[in-house]
């Protein structure tokens, strides 16, 4: 008798699992079909969005989208050849866990346990400085909002949003020079709430980790490089390891490329730690409020080649003058410098060797 009960119980469980698998396949096909129909009916203006497959698992309450691409539509860009799209993004997969799909489809108010964006790779082609790339981003943002007036959701609450192992490159479309590169990008948003227009977005905590980043600065004379950037909203901290300002030309060629007599800065520090960051002020009104800036292992070298003509039409502002003319306020309670070194080297016209003055073991606070 007991064997019969176990056999019947096992058969019922096996049947239920089979039914759930069949339902998962059916619902996966339905959701994939609906998603493709939505993208066809409401395509993002100027872009092509596609994906390989959507899988729904009812038992684990997960949805997985594989191989998502977001590419500029060349039909709206005459003269641009395939492979030179201004925007090209590929995402290996997006995994949504702990979602009540039936309730969400009915009310368009979704509650999700976790969203994982795995291995996104982004490439942006722009002309000139990397800072001009923001115009491309602004246009894509506007296009996305305009194209989704019939929104697929009203509100979305997510316990955890993870961006895992991302890479980004911004490239000059003319010279093919990499203006910005960043790899091993990690984002962790906790307690996220947003509405369909994205006008309401908040997160209980934000953690960012970016490694091996390089940015070419306007003017193409310098680049900024650092090994690791970490931002934690909960701890109110920003830390940067091995921050460097690197000239793109050697000492004497630098002034020739600049076309005038100018200082050439080489700048580095072991670490830059910022404590007591008020992120709401920083994000909402772009006015930093900081408790402490700690600079460790500062090394600065300034070189001026006086063989080049001086530009009397240009008198850059001194640091304190530039701060006074800023549109935004910056509040810093304390700045500390530990184990700093600063040198100034100047080569006078006609002199055989340059002169040098330096300060070492600089320690202090303001």
N, C-alpha and C positions, 0 to 999 in steps of 0.2 A: 504493500500500500504506500509506504513511504517513498519507494522508488518511483511509483506512478506520480505522486505529488511533485517530486523533484523534477521528473521528466516534463510534466505539464507546465510547472512554473518556469523551467528553463525554456520550453518551447514558446511560452507567452512572451518572455523577455526577449528571446531571439526575434520573434515576430515584431515586437514593438521597435526593436533596433532597426530591423529591415524597413519597417514603415517610416521611421524617422529618416533613414538614409534616402528612401525614395522621395519623401516630402522635401528633404534638403535639396535633392537634385532638381525637383520640380520648381521649388521656390528660387533656387539659384538661376535657373533659366528665365523665370518670370522677372526677377530683379534685374538681371543682365539685359533682358529685352526692354524693360521700362527705362533703364539708364541710357541705353543707346537711342531709344525713341526721344527721350528728353534732350539729349545732346544734339540730335538731328533737328528737333523743333526749335530749340533755343541755343544755337551755337554761339560761343563767345566770339564777339566781333573781332575779326583780325587774327583769330587763332584756330588751331585744330586740336581738339582733345580726343584721345582715343585710349583704349585699354584692351588687354588681351582676354581677360576672363574675370568673372565675379563668382565666388563660391560662398554659399551660405551653409553654416553648420548649426542645425537647431539644437543639438544636444549641448554643445559648448557655447551657444549663442554668439557665434562669431561670423563676421563677414570679411572676406579677403578679396581685394582687387589686385590683379597682377599686371605688371608692365604697363604703367600709365605714362602717356606721353602728352606734353603740352608744347606745341610748336607754332611759331608764327605762320600764318597762312600766306603763302607766296602769291596767291591770286590777287591779294590786296597790296602787293609790293612789287610793282613792275620793275624788271631789270635785276632783281635779286635771284641768284642761282641757288638750287638745292645745296644744302650744306652750309650756306651763309645766312641762315635764318637769324634775325635779331634775337630771338628767344628760343631756346631749345632745352626742355626739361624732361628728364626720364626718371621715373620712380619704379624701383624694383617691385615693391608691393606696399599696399596700405591694409593694415589689419585692424578691424574694429571688434572689440571684445565686450561681452556683457551688455548687449543691446536688446531691448524688447522691440523687435521689428514690427510685430502686429500692432502694438499700441502706437508706435511711432508713425506707421503708415496711416493710421486712422486720424490721429490728432496733429501730426506734423510737429509734435514736441518730443524731442528725443532725449533720452538719458542713456549715457554710455559709460561703461567702466573705464575703457582704455582705447586710445587710438595710437597705433604705431605706424609711422612713415619710415620705411626701411630703404636705405641706400638711394636717396635722391641725388641726382646729378644735374646741375644746372649750368648752362653756358649762355652768356649775354654778349652780343656783339654791339659795340658802340663806336662812335667816332670821337676822338679827342680824349679828354680826361675821364677817368672812371666816374667822376662826380656828375658827368652829364648823363650817366646811365639811369639816374633817378627819373628822367623824363619818360623813358621806356616803361619803367615800373608803374609810374602814375597813369600812363595811358592804358596799360593792361589792367590795372585795378578798376579804372572807370569802365572799361569794356566789360569786365566781369560783372559789375553791378548792373549795368544797363541790360545785359543779356539774360539776367536771371530775375526779371520782374515777377514771373510766376515761380516763386521760390519753392524748392523741394522741402524746406523745413521752416518752422516759425521760430523755435528756440532750440538750442542744443546745449546740454550740460554734460561735461566730460570730467571724469575723475582724474584722468592722466592723459596728456598728449605728449608723445615722444617722437622726436626727429632723430634718427639714428644713422650715423656714419655718412653724413651728407658731404657733398663737394660742390664748390661754386667757382666759376671762372668768368671774369669779365675781360673781353679781348677787344683791342682796337681793330676795327674792321678793315682799316687801310694798311696798317703796318703789321698786323697780326701779333703785336706785342701784348703780352698778358699784363693787364693793368691791375687786376686783383685775382689772387688765388687763395683759396681756403679749403682745407681738407679736415677730415675727422671732426666734423661739426656735430655737436650734440645739443639738442634743446629738450627741456623737460618742463612742461606746464602742468601745474596741479590745480584742481578745483576751478575748471574753466567754465565760463558761461558766455554765450554769444547769441545774438539774434540774427535773423536772416540778412539784414542789411549791413551787418558788422559794425553798426554805429554803437552797439553795446558789446563790449568785450572786456572781461575781467578775469584775473587769475589769482588764486590765493598765494601761489608761489611760482617763481620762474627760476630755472637753473639753465645756464648756457655754458658750454665748453667748446671752444674752437682752438684748433691747433694748426701750426705751420701756415700762418697767414701772411701774405705780402700785398701791399697796395702801392701803386705808383702815384705820386702826388701831382697836382696840376703844375704844368711847366716842364714836366719830364726831366727834372734834375735830381729828384730824390725818390726813394721808396721807403715805406715803413714796413718793418718786419717784426714779428714776434713768434715765440714758440708756442705760447698757450695763453688764452684768454678765458677767464672764468667769471661768471656773473651769477650771484645768488640773491634773489629778492628777500628771502626769509632772513638771511644773515646781514642784509644791507651792505654787501661787499662786491667790489670789482677788483680782480687781481690779474696782472699781466706779467708773464715771465719772459725775460730776455727781450725786452723792447728795444728796437734799434731804428735810428734814422740813418739811412745809408745813401751817400751820394752815388749817382749813376756814372760819374766820370772822375778820373784821377785828378790830383790837385791842380795842375796847371791847365789841363784841358777843360776843367769845370768852368773857369772864367771865360774861356774862348766860346764854349757852348752857350753860356749865359749872355755873351755879347757885351759885357761890361765888367768893371771891377766890382766884385761882390764877395761876401763871406761864404766860405764853404764849410758847412757844419757836418761833423760826424758825431753821432750821439748814441749812447747806449746805457742801459741800466740792467742790473741783475733782475730786479723785480720792481713793479709799481703796484702798491696796494692802496686801495681807497676804501675807507670804512665809514659807516653811518650814512650811506647813500639814501636819500629820500626819492625812491623810484617814481612815485606818483608825480612829484614835481618835475622830474627829469622827462618823463614820458608825455605828460599832459601839456605842460607849458614850456618845455625845453629850458628850464632854469635849474641848473644843478645846485643841490644843497648837500654839502659833504661835511662830515665831522673831522676826518683826518686823511691826509694824503701822505703816504710813506714811500720815499724813494730810496732804494738800496743799491749800492754799487754803481752810482752815477759816474759815467765817463764821457766827457765832452771835449771835442777838439775842433777849434775854429781856425781856418786858414784863409788868408787873403793874399792874392797875387797882385801887387801894385804895378806890375808891368802893363796891365790893362787900363784903358782910359776910365776915369771916374764919370758916372752919370749924374751930372748936377741937376737934372730935371726930376730926379727921384730921390726923395728923402724918406725912407721907411720910418714908421713910428716906432719909438722905443716901447719896450714891453708894457710899462705902466701907462703910456699914452694909448696903446691899442686896447688895453683892458677898459679904460675909461670911456672909449667910444663904442663899446659893444652894445648891441640892442638888448641883450638878455643879461640878467643878473646872475652872477656866480657867487655862491656863499661857501666859504671854506673856513672852518674853525682853526685848523692847525695844519702846517706842512712840516714834515721832518725829512732831513737828508742824512743818510748814513754812508760813511766811507766814500765820499765823492772825490772826483778828480776833474779839473778843468784846465785846459791849456789854450793859449792863443799864439798862433804862428803867423808872421807877416814877412813877406819878401818884398823889400823896397826895390824900385827900379834902379838898376845899376849896381846893386849889392850882390856880392858873390854868393853869400849864404843868407837864409832867412833868420830872423830873430824869433826868440821864443820866451814866453813867460807862462808859468804854470802854478797851480795851487793844488795840493794833494791833501789827503786825509781830511776832507771837508765833512764836518758833522755839525748839525744845528737844527733849530726849529724856529718857526715863525708863528 
